[in-house]
Amino acid sequence: MQVILLSHGQFAEEILKSAEMILGNLNNFTALGLQPSEGPDQLAERVKRLIDSSDDTDKLIIVDLLGGTPSNVAINMMVQNPGLRVLSGLNLPMIVAIVNQTLLGQKLSNQEIIQAGQQGVLDVREAVNNLSTNEDDET
């Protein structure tokens, strides 16, 4: 599976570096960021080259923000490549879920990737308080 992380600025590159710090080298992942000096056409050309360079039939783009230039580029690519999947809301738990599903030999589920990303967003104080309350209930 080819996974392309697409963002504004350096976000995609830096989140990939963070993921590799945790998970090791992720050969099937590539990160691209829209640079201030760049327009949608230049970014689209870079994404197209990446998609065309891979023989992998299972391709996924994860964008940082729905409605931004990177997502608009990804949506246009999706229209041109019907098998291409596009998800929005790029975060580290999504990358971990993809790697875990792949290591377990599972078919990548968009819903499981999205769910992992959503579960990674929480109020930590509330979660810790809930843990403490649950422990108290058990005693």
C-alpha angles and dihedrals in degrees: 000000000000115000121191119191110204127188150142112278120336097331096107093046093048096046089051090052089051092049091050090050088059102032106025127239113350103201096176093054125087127180126208129178131197105240124212091245092052134084131207093268093057092048091047090053092052091049092047091052090052094049093046093047094060124080089197110116094202107075129170131184119194115194129196101228132015111234097025126113095265091053092045089053090049092049091052089050089050091054090051093043109041093191093055115108121209126194129179133213100057113207138152097257088059091057092047090051092052092050093045093049090048093049090051090052092243125148107253111257117205089207093054091048091050092045091052090051092049093047089054090064112078147126102264095200090054092047092050091047090050090051091051092048092049091050091051091051091054095056 
